[in-house]
Amino acid sequence: MRYRYPKLNTEMPDRADVLRLTPSAALPPLAEHMASCNLPSYLDRSDAQQRLCSWGLDGTCCRRCLWGPCRVTDSNPGICGAGPAQVVMGNHLRMVAAAAAAHGSHARARLEAILAITEGREAGPLRGMDRARWLAERVDVPLSSGGAERSDLDVARDVALVLYDDLSKARPGPMRLLHACAPPERVETWRELDVLPTSTMAEVFESLHRTTLGTDSDWRNTALQELRLAVAFFWGAVAPASFASEILYGRPSPTSGEVGFGMLARGSGVKLAVHGHLPVAAEALLAAAEEPEMLAEAEAAGADGFDFYGICCSGQELLARHGVPSVTGILGQEFALATGALDALVVDLQCVLPAIMPVAREKGTIVVTTHDSNRLEGAVHMPAEPGTLPQAARKILGLACDAHRRRVGTVTCVPSVTAPARGGFDDETILEAFGGAGELLALLRRGDITGLATLVSCNTPKVPFERSNVVLAKELLRRGVLITTTGCAAHALLDAGLTADAARELCAPRLRAALERAGLPPVIPVGACVDNTRTMFLWLRLAEAAGTSLSALPLFYVGAEPGNEKALGMGMAFLAHGVNVLSGFPIPVPVPSAEQVPGGAADDMRRVANPVADFFSGETVSIVGARIMVEPAPELAAGAIHMDFRRKRWALGW
């Protein structure tokens, strides 16, 4: 049932709206196929949950103790006496804490993989020692000892331990990566606000403590803790996770190919999709799939080797380094299984929906979990930990071969929808393509590039499948905005063909000419969600070349379809660095809501102020130089971003 969210002045689409408005040509036939198999999808479950609770949408439902839950208003505070500002801010902080724990888990798993190799518990090279030595120089890890150059393994181990310390130490003290790489202007801002963190884990610990019954009741103080946590989120979890992947597997390289659901019909091998956020098991699977013994096992199962596909951020990692085709993001995983094409789905960490299991059983697809924190009822669990990776990978491939044998004759429904795509970019390749930070800055000053935006985060059932990301990207390109992208937003933009060179025709003429000279696509994928590090470092290099702060430049972090708490945490991290943030839909983000004008028409709405909304939409400008905006309509969001860029350019005299 389609209806309007009165307080948010937007509409909740129903199943029919999604199928009519989605830019994905593959989704409608797959949705109908699932219906014909009597398999419900997220579309059906979302419809069944409507109407959503307005207290939950506002963030004014408090269930952080056993006295409630309480529905809190100014005139009706919670049982403990908490008003709505305290409740909203506390709920918000807890979501950011969950986000930091999630990305911290990514960092920890990657760092453990480095330590396993450097300590001799796992075989294999470190393909990114250039990154390890770059970091060593910045965090004061010695590169030589007694006049002799230290070994790669010793340097990489000590760098990993520094990053691990920033992630996990409990005693107060500076985070070394933060002080080595964050702009001095920003470090001073955080010092003045008293929000310099101890570590990611310490700030998550403190955030959960502060939001228990009878602790911090000053919502402004809670907001400062959230800024402290956001800084720790980026420098102790996100950046270490991205850098650790580069130490393990090297920097990505630009690649070209095709993506989308239709790729599942390509090839005649045993078909495996890798899903989640951690490349460790995925890399081991790709290596094992080249071994003669495993190729022989695939042939014995009637297949020609192995065909790999990517879902979510593990898919983005494999696309960036190996050209493995991405299929879909978080909301498309059921539909990928519903094609009946996959023999195995191998999952690691996070964004793996329990709803995939009934679809997998129906289609005979084996689901393999590889981490204890991400188990699925009915799936096969095969731990893929450092020290056992090659053996685990071979066992998983063997299970996939067995499934392939059993599934001979399975009816498939694979829409013949693919898109050309490019991937594998990072901040260095982007700068090299433009001729350096100075040349990119010159393009920005002249107006060839209006501003820079990064389109990131997830998908959400609150908007038609992938529509907000795609429409917003096209509108920004038309206005001359250079776009980077990561995560599930990247899947949408890849599937829409916006990362292919041919999509330059959608750009403003001067942007198109600049991209053609640089040999870059109009939307530039830079990896998984932790690889927002690459966009941040690209922008930091640009600010350094301009001799100014991030807050002065025409930059925007955009989460058009936020769904996971990680999207909220990433937005807060960019906000803390002075970058404006646009959320396409509250989740709930503490922003102004709306109410019907008394005596007015049904759609005659007015803004309803609240102190937390005013803090994030205005007061943070004077504190960190940036604010949060919310605009569910992507066309209007693009206009708001463009107007902000014009103001920034005017202030800079451009």
N, C-alpha and C positions, 0 to 999 in steps of 0.2 A: 504494500500500500504506500503510494507516494504521498508525502505530506511535508509541510513546512515546519522547520524548527523555529518557533516564534522567537525565542531568546537569542538566536544566532542569525536570524534573518536570512536563512538559506533553506534549501530543500533536501530531504532525504530521498534518494532515488530508490525505486523498487526494481525488481528483476527485469521488468519490461523496459524501464528507463535505461538500465545498464546495457542491455543488449542492443538498444536503439542508438545510444550515444557513444559507446566505446569506440575508440579509433582502431581497436584490434579486430581485424577481419577474421581471426581464428577463433575468438571467444564464442560468438553465437553458435556456430555449428558444434563446437565442443560442448557447450551448455545443453544444447538439444540432445546430443548423443548421450550425455550423462542422464538426462531425464528419461530417455528411451530405455536406459538400463536400470531405471529406478534407483539411481545413485544421486542423493542430494549433494549440492555444492554449497559453497559459502553464500551464493546468491539466495538460496532457499532458507538457509539458517539465518541470514541477516533479515530477510523479510519476516521470519517467525519471531524475531526479537523485538520488532517494532510495536509500540513506540518506545524509544529509549528513554531511560529515566532522566528527567531534567536536572535532578539533584546531582547525579553523576556527571552529566555534561557540564554543569557549572563548577564542579569541583567542590561543592558545598555539602557533600555527603561525607561525614567523618565516621570511620570505623577503625580507628587506630588504637582503640582500647576495648575493653569488654563491657563498658557501661552502655554503649550505643548499640547499633549505629544511630547517629544523630543527623537530622536534616536541619541545617543551620541557616538562620537569617539574622539580620541586625536586631529584629524584635524578638527573635526566638533563638538565643544562643544554645550551644550544646550543654549537656548536663554538667560538664566541668566548668562552663562559663565561657568557652571559646566562641568568638564571633566568626563571621564568614572569612575575613581576611586571614586570620590565623589558620583556619581550616584549609582554605585554598592554598596558602603558601606551604603549609606542612605537607599536603598531598603532593604538591608540585615537587618539593624537595625530595620526597621519597621516590618519585618516578625518576628523577635525575640520579639518585643513588643506585637504583636498579640498573639504569643505563650504564653507569660507571662500572658496576660489577660485571655487567655483560661484556663490555669492551675490555675490561680488565682480565676477564677469562680468556679472551682472544690473545692478549699480550702474554699472559702466563704460559699458555700452551705453546706459543711460538718460542718464547725464551727458553722453556724447558727443552724444546727440540734442539736449540743451539747448544745448550749446556750438555745435552746427551752426546752430541758429536764431539764437542771440545774435551769432554771427560772420558771419551772412548767407549761409551755405552751404546752408541749407534754409529754405524758406518755411513760414509757418504761425505761428499765435499760441501764446503760452504761456498756457494757460487757468487756471493756478494761481499767479498772482503773489501772492495773499494768503499762500500757503505760502512763497514765496520771500522775501517781506518779513518774515514771522515768523521765518524762519531767519536772515535778515540781522541782525535785532536781537540775536539770541542769539550769533552768531559774529563780531560786530563788523565786519560789512560795512557801510560808510556808506550811508545812504539819501539823503543830500544832499551837495552839494559847492559851496562858495562861496556858500552861502545858497540855492541852487536844488536842487530835487528831482532826483535822478538818474533816468535813464530805466529803464524796466522791464528792458530788455535788458541794460543795464550791471549792474544789481543781480543779475539772475538769473545772468549770467556769473560774477560774483565769488563768489556763493554756490556755484555748481557747482564752481568751482575749489577752494574750501575743502573741499567734500566729496570732491573728487578727491584732494586732498592727504591727507586722513584715510585714504583707500583705499590710496594708493600711495607715499607718501614713504618714503625709505630712511634718512634721517638721523634720529637720536633727537630727540624733541621731543613736546610734548603734542598729542593729537588734539583739535581745537577743538570738534567737535560733542559729544564725550564730556564735556569739561569744561563745556560750556555747558548740557547737558541732563541728565546723569546726577545722581542725588541726591548731595549733598555727603558724606553718611554712607557711600555706596557708594564714592565716589572715595577717601575716606580709608582704607576697608578695603582697596582695591586697592593704594593707596600703601604701606600697612603690609606687605602681602604681597609688595611689589615686583613686581606684575603689571600695572602701567599700561603699555599697549602703545605702540608707535611708529606703526604703521599696519597695515592688514590684510595687505597684500602683504609687509611686512617680517616680520610674525610667521609667515606661511605659509613664507616663505624660511627663517626661523630654525628653524621646526618640522621642515622637511625636512632641514635641516642636522643638527639634534640627533639625528635618528633614523637617520643613516647609520652604517655600520660603524665602531666604535671611537670614538664620540662620547659623548653623555651616558648614563652607566650608572647614575645615581641616579634610580630611578623616581619618587621624590617630587619631585625637581627637574623631571623631565619633566612631572609632574602640574601643577606651578606654571606651566610654559610653556603647558600646555593651557588653564588658566584665563586666562592673558594673551591667548592666541589667541582664546578665547571672547569676551572683552571687545572685542577688535578686530573679531571676526566681526560683532558686533551694531552697534557704533558706526561702523565703517568700511565695512561692506558692506550689511547688512540695512537699517538706518535710512536711509542715503543712497539706496538703491534705491527704497524706498517713498516717500521725500520727493521724489525726482526724478520719479517718475510723477505725483505730485500737482502739481508745478510744470508739467509738460508738459500734463497732461490735466485738472487740477482734482481736487478731492475727489469721491469717489463720492456718489451720492444714493440714498436708499432706494427700492427698486423692488420690484414684485411681478410674478409670472408663473408659468410652469410650467417644469419641468426634466425631464431623463431621456431614455433612449433613444427613447421614443415620440415625442419632439419631432421626430425625423428624418423622420417621415411628414408633418409639417405644412408647408404652403406648396407653391408650384409654381415656385419659382425654381431657379436654379443653386445647388447645395448645397455650401457650403464649411464645413469645420471648421478652427478655428485651435487649435493645440496647442503647448504649451511654457510659457515663463515670461516672455516679453518682449512688452509691449504695443505696441512701436513699429511693427512690420509690421502687426499686427492693426488698429491705429487707422488706418493708411494704407489698408488694404483697405476698411474700412467707409466711409471718406471717398470713395474712388474709386468704390465701388459706387453712390453717389448721383449720379454724373456722367451727363449725358444720353447721352454717347457709349457708356459702358459699359452703361447700361440698354438702349440700342438693340442692342448686341451680344448681350446676354442674350435679348432678344426674337427676334433673328434665329436664335438657337440653340433657339428653341421654349420659352423659359422666361419667367416673370414676375419679372424682376429677380433678386435674389440673396438666398438664405437662409443665415444664419450660425449656427454652433454653436460651443461651446467645450469643450475638453478640457484637463484639468490646470489650471495656474495662469493661463495666458493666457485660459482660459475663465472663471476667477474674475474676472480684470480686466474682461473684456467684460460679464460679468453685472453687476458692480458699477456700471459707468459707462453701459452701454447697454441693460441688460436682455436681452442675448443669452442664450438658454438654454444652460446647461451640460448636457453629455451624460454625462460620466464622468471618472474619474481615470486614473492611470497603468495600472492593471491592466485597465481596460476598453477601452483604445484599439483592440485587435484586434477586439473585438466590435462597436465602433462601425463599423469598416470592413466587418465581415462582414455588416452589415445590407444592404449593397449600395446604400444610399441616397445616399452621398456621391459627388459628382463630383470634389471635390478635398479634400486634407488639406494644410494649410499649416503647417509646423513652424518653430519658432525655436530656443530653447535648452533642452536637457536634458530627461530623462525620456521621450525619444522612442525606442521600442524597435525594434531591427532587425527584430523579428518581424512588423512591420506590412507589410513589403514584399511577401511572398508573398500576403497577403490582398488588398492593394491591386491586385496584378496580376490575381488571380482575379476581382475585382469591377470592374476597369476604372477604378478611382479613381486619379487622378494625385496623386502626392505631390511637394510642392515644398518644398525646404529653402531657408532664407533667410540662414543664417549659416555661415561656413566651418568653425566648430568643431563643427557639428552636421550633417555630411553623411551621407547614406544611400546605399548602393550601389543604383543603379537609379532613384534619384529625380532629378527635374529640379532643378537648382540655380539659384536666382534671387536674387542678393544683394540684401538690403534694408537698405542703409546710409544714414545721413544724407547728404543731397545728391542721392539717387536714389530716395527713397521713393515719390513719386507715380508715377513711370515704372514702377518695379518692381511696384507694386500693380496698375497697369493691365495689365501683361503677365501677372501671375498670374491676374487675373480672366479675361483672354482665354484662357489655358490651361484654366481651369475651364469656360468656355463650350465650347471644343473637346471636352473630355471629356464634357460633357453631351450634345452631338450624337452622339458615338460610343456613348454608353451608353443611347440610347433603347431601351426594351424590356427593360432589365436587370431580372431578377427580384430583388425585395427581400424581406427578412425583418425587419420592424420590429415588435418587441413593442409592443402598445398600452399601455405602462406609462409614465405621467408622474406628477408630484407637484407640488402647488402649492408655491411657494417665495417667500421674500423675501430680498433681498440689498442690497448697496450701503451698508452701515453702516461707520462708523469711530468712533474714540473720542469725537469731538465730538458726533456725532448720538446716541450712546448716553447721554452725560452730559446732553445737552439733553432727551432723552426722560424721564430720571429727575428732571430739575429741578436738575441740578448735582451736583458731587462730594459736597457736603455731604449732599444728600438720599439719594444712593446709599449713602453711609457710614451714614446713619441706618437705612436698611433692613437693612444688614448687621449693625449693632449690635443691632437689635431681634430679629434672627433671621428676618425675612421672607425674607432671602437667607442661606443657610447659609455660603456661600463662593463664590468665583469660580474657574472652571477654563477653560482653553483647550484644545480638542481639535484637534490639528494633525497634521502629517506626512502620511505616504504610505499606501499599501496594501502588504501583504506576502503572498506565497503561503503563509507559515507559519501563517496563520489563515484561516478561511472568508471569502470575499470580502465585505468591508465589515462583517462581523458585529461585530467588537470595537468599532469606532467607534460603531455604532448601539446596541448593547446597553449599552455604557458610558454613552453620552449619556442614554439613557432611565433608567438606574439613578441617575445623578446628578440628573436633573430630579426624580425621585421623592423625592430627599433634599433638595430645595430649593436646588440649586446653579445659579448663573447661568453660562451657557456661551457663550463666543465660539469661532469656528472659522475655519480658513483651509485653503487647499490641497486635497489629495486627500481629507483627512478631511471637509472641507466638502462635497465632491461626495457622499460617502456620506450625510451628514446631510441634505443637500438632497433627495437621491433618496428618503430615508425619510420625507420630509414634515415633518421636525423643525424646519425654519426657517419653517413656516407658522403663522399665528396659531392655527389649529385644534388644533395640537399642545400648546397650553397645558394641555389636559385631562390631560396626562401629568405635570404638575408638582405638587409639594407645594402645598397650598391657599394658603399665604401667598405663595409665589413666584408662583403663578398670578395672584393678585390684584394683586401689584406689577407684573407684566408687562402686565396688562390696563390698569392706570392709565397706564402708560408707553406703551402701544401698540406694544410690542416682541414679537417672536416668542420662543419658549423657547430656541432656539439661534440665535445672532446671527452671521451670516457677515460677516467684516471684510476679505475679499479673498484675495490670493495669499499664498504662503508668506513673501515679504518683508514682507507687511503684518502679520505678528506684531508689528511696530513699533506698530501701533494698540492691540493688547492691552497691550503693555508701557506705553505712555503712558497708557492708561486706568488701569492699576494704579498707575502713578507718581502720577497726580492723586489717586487714592484714598488712597495712603499719605501724600501731602502734607496732605490734608484731615484725616487721622487723627493727624498729627504723629508718625508712626512710620515704620519701615522696611518694605520689602516682605517681609522675612523674618518679621516679626511678624504679618502678616495671613494670613487663611485663603485662600491662593491656590495653584493647582497648574497646572503645565505638563504636559500629557498627550500622549504619542505612543503611541497604542494600537496602531497598525499600522506601526511604522517600517520603512522599506525603503531609503531613500536616505541617504547620508552627511550630507546637509543636515539631516535630522531629528536626527541626533546632535549636529551643531554647534549647532542652535537650542536643543536641550535644555541643552547646556553653557552657552550664553549666558544662559538664564534662571536656571540654577543659580548662575552667577557673580553674578547680581543678587539672590540670596537667595531664589529661588523653588524650592520642592520640585518634583522631576521624577519622573514615572512613565513607564516604558517598558513597553509591552505585550509586547514580546518582545526578548530580547537580539539584537544585530546585528553583532558581540558588544558588549554593554555590560559593563564590568567589574563584575560583580555576583556575589554568592554563587551557586554552583551546588549541585547535589545529587548524592548517590550512594546506591546501594542499601545498606541496613543489612545487614551480613554475617549470613547465616542467616535474613533476614527474607523477607517476601513480595515479589513483583516490584514492587509499588507502595509498598513500605515504604522511604521515602527519608529521608535526613538531610542537613542543611546542611553544605556544605564551605566553610570559610573560606579566603580568600586576602587578602593585604594590600591589593591594589588594590580589591577588593570592599569591604573594611572601610573603606578611605579614603573612597570615594564614598558609601557607605551610612551612615557615621557620623562620620568625622573631619571631613568638609567642613562639618558643622553648626557646629563650633567655629571654622571658618575663614571661611566665607561665609554661614553661617546656614541652609543648605539641604542636601538630600541627594537621591540617586537611589534610587528604588524600582523594582523589576521585579515585575510580576504579569501573566502571560499571560491569566488568566481574567478577562474584563471584569466579571463580577458581583463577584468578590473584589476587583478593583481599585477599584471604586466604594466598597466598604466600607472599604478602606484609606484612600482619600482622605477619606471622610466622617469617619473616626476622627481623622485628622490635623486636619481643620477643627475638630472638637470640642475637641481639645487646644489649638489656637491660640485659640479663642474663650474657653476657660477661663482661659488665661494673660492674656488681655486684660480679663478680668472681664466678658465679654459673656454 
